[in-house]
Amino acid sequence: MTEYVTETIFTWGAPPLKFGVGAIDELGYDCGRLGLERVLVVTDKGVAATGIPERAAAALENAGLKPTVYDGVHCEPTDASFRDAVEYARDTEWDGFVAVGGGSSIDTAKAVNLLTTNPGELMDYVNPPIGGGKAPPEPVKPFVAVPTTAGTGSESTAMCVLDVLHLKVKTAISHPKLRPTLAVVDPLTTLSVPPHVTAACGMDVLGHALESYTARPYQAYGRRRPEQRLVYVGSNPISDAFIEKALQRLSRSLRKAVLTGKDLDARTDMMLAASFAGMGFGNAGVHIPHACAYPIAGRVRSYRPADYPPAEPMVPHGESVALTTPATFRFTFPTDPERHLRAAEWLDPRVSEIDDARERLPRALIGLMRDVGIASGVAAVGYDESDIPDLVEGALKQQRLISMAPREVTAEDVEAIFAASMINW
């Protein structure tokens, strides 16, 4: 048997996808085919107020199923909100789960599915070094994801994200068993999403796409054992193909979706872009901007974005990702200039006129963020230079992500990225 020093194999996976206007009305048929009867529909109060979860439940009832709606999901989930949802779900023996909402609802449903079918506590499964990184020993139940935002791509991925409150850090659980059994994607569910939520979610799509497109290639890693090829494997040809399509659709439609929310063609493009990016990053991985985003969101003090619940400060995940992207892609540019320039051309062909090639992708990103109303730097969400050491410490805890960067990343590099991202564009 040949012994290889570097990796020669990559794995790629995604759930079946049902996409199109009216797809949500076929949920009863889809769940019936999965053998479900008692179904927990997981959502949040904001989404519940739109009537979309009721529509999903009605589709289940019309097919003879027995749905119950749980609307206790927390916007930007925490370890506490995950535990609350799990505690609620343990009162009944469910045949399966349906999540209706953004990444918060889908990620909460993933955690509920995991922790009601497997032994142990939440932190046993959270990625190291924050948690135990345990692999689920038991099968999970069928799970259908119905996204109502074009953002997280969680309907395609094998991970769920949460804030660990006492550590003031955002982290994740990652395992193939978390991947939904089916994704049902209906662009009509996004028509009522307000502008800033649309913008923040769109920047999450963009982060997923650009980070996975520029991630360290799978061949650059040392040889892995089969059981080590689980979720993030590095950039690869299949992920690249989906990401390229995601970037092209996002570049032509994010501004329209934010500024003219009822534009169904733009909303359709963005839903496809989110799912395509999910299929890309859910296998290739993300890197520095997501690692930096976790402490930005986890340590928030006073920022209250437009169009989100006003009860508590928060930095929406996609917005927190966006804030360090210009500086990050200056840092990663030398690893593969061609990819960075190609992405810049898709986002804004006008940047090809900029003489300094290294600046083209950052300028395209800044222009897009200005147009859709994203905060103009880390300082704009409530931080200053005195916060940089804590932000660096939080980012470096995300070694699962940092290790996906296309070049070695030191503490000094992360400090420089935060410092360059602090000021207004």
Buried (B, 14 or more C-beta within 10 A) or exposed (E): EEEEEEBEEBBBBBBEBBBBEEBBBBBBEBBBEBEBBEBBBBBBEBBBEBEBBBBBBBBBEEBEBEBBBBBBBBBBBBBBBBBBBBEBBEEEEBBBBBBBBBBBBBBBBBBBBBBBBBEEBBBBBBBEEBBBBBEBEEEBBBBBBBBBBBBBBBBBBBBBBBBBEEEBBBBBBBBBBBBBBBBBBBBBBBBBBEBBBBBBBBBBBBBBBBBBBBBBBBEEBEEBEEEEBBBBBBBBEBBBEBBBBBBBBBBBBBBBBBBEBEBEEBBBBBBBBBBBBBBBBBBBBBBBBBBBBBBBBBBBEEBBBEBBBEEEBBBBBBBBBBBBBBBBBBBBBEBBBEBBBBBBBBBBEEBEEBEEBBBBBBBBBBBBBEBBBBBBBBBBBBBEEEBBEBBBBBBBBBBBBBBBBBBEBEEEBBBBBBBBBBEEB
